[in-house]
Amino acid sequence: MDQISKIANAGALSARDILDAFDVWLSERVGEARAAGTDLAFHDSEFDISPGREPPLVGWRHMLLAPGASPPPGPDWTVYRLQDQGSATNSAKGSVDQDGLRLALEALGYGAYLSSAQTG
């Protein structure tokens, strides 16, 4: 938020202008990734303000990733998994890969809850 505040004051743009620009930018990148059949990775970068340019504000970098691929090392990347990862469910209708589900829940920080549910 500090970066938003600094640039909002320095560039005569409000925080709303910046958030609106991010909304448009992210929507376009998600559309691009879906059309390409890829996942989307992005991170903050230095703001580039150029009134009259469309869009007038750019402050993010992105990369299209093969479905399930790891983001590149470096800045804190946010990854949107937009494609079916294929590992959470089996091809059999209604069947769930229990090991895959457990691993996913543990990765999200729910491992302690899984352990207590099995013992209780």
Residue frames relative to the residue before (quaternion, step in Angstrom):
aa qw qx qy qz dx dy dz
M 1.0000 0.0000 0.0000 0.0000 0.00 0.00 0.00
D 0.5653 0.5976 -0.3945 0.4095 3.60 1.12 -0.57
Q 0.6475 0.5178 -0.3247 0.4552 3.57 0.94 -0.89
I 0.6382 0.5162 -0.3315 0.4652 3.58 0.99 -0.80
S 0.6675 0.5096 -0.3121 0.4442 3.60 0.87 -0.91
K 0.6608 0.5126 -0.3111 0.4515 3.58 0.90 -0.94
I 0.7280 0.4345 -0.2641 0.4598 3.53 0.74 -0.99
A 0.5956 0.5686 -0.3691 0.4310 3.58 1.08 -0.64
N 0.7016 0.4406 -0.2711 0.4900 3.59 0.96 -0.81
A 0.6988 0.4895 -0.2838 0.4377 3.57 0.87 -0.94
G 0.7810 0.3448 -0.1798 0.4888 3.60 0.95 -0.77
A 0.4651 -0.6968 0.4234 0.3449 3.57 1.30 0.22
L 0.5154 0.5849 -0.4470 0.4387 3.57 1.11 0.71
S 0.3972 -0.7034 0.5313 0.2553 3.55 -0.98 0.77
A 0.6555 -0.4756 0.3932 0.4354 3.56 -1.29 0.25
R 0.6137 0.5488 -0.3473 0.4490 3.60 1.04 -0.70
D 0.6261 0.5314 -0.3360 0.4612 3.60 0.99 -0.82
I 0.6716 0.4971 -0.2957 0.4631 3.57 0.94 -0.90
L 0.6741 0.4844 -0.2997 0.4702 3.58 0.90 -0.89
D 0.6245 0.5220 -0.3372 0.4731 3.58 1.05 -0.71
A 0.6416 0.5170 -0.3199 0.4676 3.59 1.00 -0.83
F 0.6477 0.5086 -0.3177 0.4700 3.58 1.00 -0.81
D 0.6151 0.5517 -0.3396 0.4493 3.58 1.00 -0.79
V 0.6762 0.4732 -0.2881 0.4856 3.59 0.88 -0.95
W 0.6582 0.5195 -0.3099 0.4482 3.58 0.87 -0.98
L 0.6965 0.4724 -0.2842 0.4594 3.59 0.82 -1.00
S 0.6308 0.5317 -0.3413 0.4505 3.60 0.95 -0.79
E 0.6573 0.5009 -0.3068 0.4721 3.58 0.98 -0.82
R 0.6643 0.4966 -0.3077 0.4663 3.61 0.96 -0.82
V 0.6293 0.5146 -0.3401 0.4728 3.62 0.99 -0.75
G 0.6435 0.5164 -0.3163 0.4682 3.59 0.97 -0.83
E 0.6387 0.5282 -0.3101 0.4658 3.56 1.01 -0.86
A 0.6831 0.4823 -0.2884 0.4665 3.59 0.89 -0.92
R 0.6505 0.5081 -0.3256 0.4612 3.59 0.93 -0.80
A 0.6552 0.5124 -0.3132 0.4584 3.58 0.94 -0.87
A 0.7102 0.4393 -0.2497 0.4902 3.58 1.08 -0.73
G 0.4280 -0.7136 0.4571 0.3142 3.61 1.24 -0.20
T 0.5496 0.6083 -0.3851 0.4238 3.56 1.12 0.72
D 0.4887 -0.5711 0.5450 0.3715 3.52 -1.40 -0.03
L 0.3489 -0.7376 0.5461 0.1896 3.57 -1.26 0.38
A 0.0519 -0.7583 0.6492 0.0281 3.56 -0.98 0.92
F 0.0871 0.7986 -0.5921 0.0641 3.58 -0.99 0.80
H 0.0389 -0.7750 0.6295 0.0411 3.54 -1.31 0.35
D 0.6218 -0.5360 0.4203 0.3865 3.53 -1.33 0.35
S 0.0382 -0.7586 0.6487 0.0483 3.53 -1.25 0.53
E 0.7065 -0.3992 0.3246 0.4859 3.56 -1.25 -0.05
F 0.4619 -0.6710 0.4994 0.2950 3.56 -1.00 0.78
D 0.1219 -0.7481 0.6504 0.0484 3.52 -1.08 0.86
I 0.0447 -0.8075 0.5878 -0.0208 3.56 -0.40 1.25
S 0.1000 0.7801 -0.6081 0.1081 3.53 -0.78 1.07
P 0.2578 -0.7902 0.5354 0.1497 3.61 0.02 1.28
G 0.7443 0.3577 -0.2897 0.4838 3.54 -0.96 0.90
R 0.6272 0.4915 -0.3292 0.5066 3.57 1.22 -0.47
E 0.2559 -0.7487 0.5861 0.1745 3.57 -1.16 0.51
P 0.5029 -0.3604 -0.7532 0.2234 1.64 -0.93 2.26
P 0.5651 -0.6326 0.4034 0.3430 3.60 -1.09 0.59
L 0.7676 0.2603 -0.1456 0.5673 3.57 1.20 -0.46
V 0.0306 0.7523 -0.6575 0.0275 3.54 -0.96 0.94
G 0.1050 0.8147 -0.5618 0.0983 3.57 -0.79 1.00
W 0.6822 0.4331 -0.2681 0.5246 3.53 1.22 0.49
R 0.2098 -0.7398 0.6238 0.1398 3.53 -1.21 0.59
H 0.0953 -0.8088 0.5784 0.0475 3.55 -1.10 0.62
M 0.1136 -0.7510 0.6457 0.0785 3.49 -1.40 0.26
L 0.3250 -0.7085 0.5883 0.2151 3.55 -1.04 0.79
L 0.1489 -0.8081 0.5685 0.0403 3.56 -0.85 1.02
A 0.5465 -0.5502 0.5005 0.3849 3.54 -1.19 0.52
P 0.6121 -0.5736 0.3789 0.3909 3.61 -0.96 0.72
G 0.8280 0.1962 -0.1776 0.4943 3.56 -0.83 1.07
A 0.5047 0.6657 -0.4270 0.3462 3.63 1.23 -0.19
S 0.5089 -0.6317 0.4936 0.3137 3.55 -1.21 0.56
P 0.5013 -0.6259 0.4855 0.3482 3.58 -1.09 0.58
P 0.5975 -0.5629 0.4089 0.3988 3.58 -1.16 0.40
P 0.5569 -0.5775 0.4530 0.3889 3.59 -1.17 0.43
G 0.5178 0.6390 -0.4672 0.3244 3.54 -1.21 0.39
P 0.8439 -0.0749 0.0591 0.5279 3.57 -0.98 -0.83
D 0.6245 -0.5356 0.4108 0.3929 3.53 -1.28 0.35
W 0.1482 -0.8070 0.5704 0.0383 3.52 -0.34 1.29
T 0.2208 -0.7001 0.6591 0.1638 3.54 -1.17 0.68
V 0.1247 -0.8020 0.5822 0.0474 3.58 -0.81 0.99
Y 0.1609 -0.7447 0.6420 0.0856 3.54 -0.91 1.00
R 0.2400 -0.7610 0.5909 0.1184 3.55 -0.64 1.18
L 0.0694 -0.8539 0.5152 -0.0243 3.55 -0.03 1.34
Q 0.7055 0.4251 -0.2513 0.5083 3.56 1.24 -0.32
D 0.6035 -0.5466 0.4331 0.3865 3.56 -1.20 0.54
Q 0.3201 -0.7758 0.5161 0.1714 3.56 -0.63 1.12
G 0.3831 -0.7952 0.4152 0.2200 3.58 1.28 -0.23
S 0.6800 0.5134 -0.3180 0.4157 3.63 1.09 -0.29
A 0.6159 0.5868 -0.3595 0.3836 3.61 1.12 -0.43
T 0.7980 0.1802 -0.1127 0.5639 3.60 1.07 -0.55
N 0.4553 -0.6503 0.5329 0.2929 3.52 -1.20 0.57
S 0.6268 -0.5283 0.4020 0.4080 3.54 -1.25 0.16
A 0.5749 0.5710 -0.3883 0.4389 3.60 1.20 -0.42
K 0.4929 -0.6856 0.4537 0.2849 3.57 -0.76 1.07
G 0.8331 0.2013 -0.1661 0.4876 3.55 -0.91 0.96
S 0.6084 0.5515 -0.3567 0.4455 3.60 1.22 -0.03
V 0.1614 -0.7946 0.5814 0.0670 3.57 -0.86 0.97
D 0.4196 -0.6682 0.5562 0.2610 3.56 -1.04 0.84
Q 0.3156 -0.8014 0.4794 0.1682 3.59 -0.11 1.32
D 0.6539 0.5062 -0.3281 0.4567 3.62 0.94 -0.79
G 0.6553 0.5083 -0.3065 0.4672 3.57 0.97 -0.85
L 0.6487 0.5088 -0.3121 0.4721 3.56 0.99 -0.82
R 0.6442 0.5185 -0.3195 0.4628 3.59 0.96 -0.88
L 0.6643 0.5035 -0.3058 0.4601 3.60 0.90 -0.91
A 0.6493 0.5152 -0.3159 0.4618 3.57 0.99 -0.82
L 0.6727 0.4856 -0.2985 0.4718 3.59 0.93 -0.87
E 0.6288 0.5158 -0.3385 0.4732 3.60 1.04 -0.69
A 0.6437 0.5246 -0.3209 0.4555 3.60 0.99 -0.82
L 0.6886 0.4603 -0.2688 0.4916 3.57 1.15 -0.61
G 0.6059 -0.6041 0.3378 0.3922 3.59 1.28 0.08
Y 0.5526 0.6238 -0.3909 0.3908 3.59 1.22 0.30
G 0.3158 0.7920 -0.4785 0.2098 3.60 1.23 0.24
A 0.6461 0.5226 -0.3268 0.4501 3.61 0.95 -0.83
Y 0.6510 0.5119 -0.3187 0.4610 3.58 1.02 -0.73
L 0.6236 0.5337 -0.3393 0.4594 3.56 1.07 -0.69
S 0.6504 0.5251 -0.3114 0.4519 3.58 0.96 -0.87
S 0.6928 0.4681 -0.2834 0.4697 3.60 0.89 -0.91
A 0.6229 0.5364 -0.3455 0.4527 3.61 1.08 -0.62
Q 0.6659 0.5028 -0.3062 0.4583 3.59 1.04 -0.71
T 0.7107 0.4374 -0.2625 0.4844 3.60 1.06 -0.70
G 0.7160 0.4332 -0.2487 0.4876 3.59 1.12 -0.57
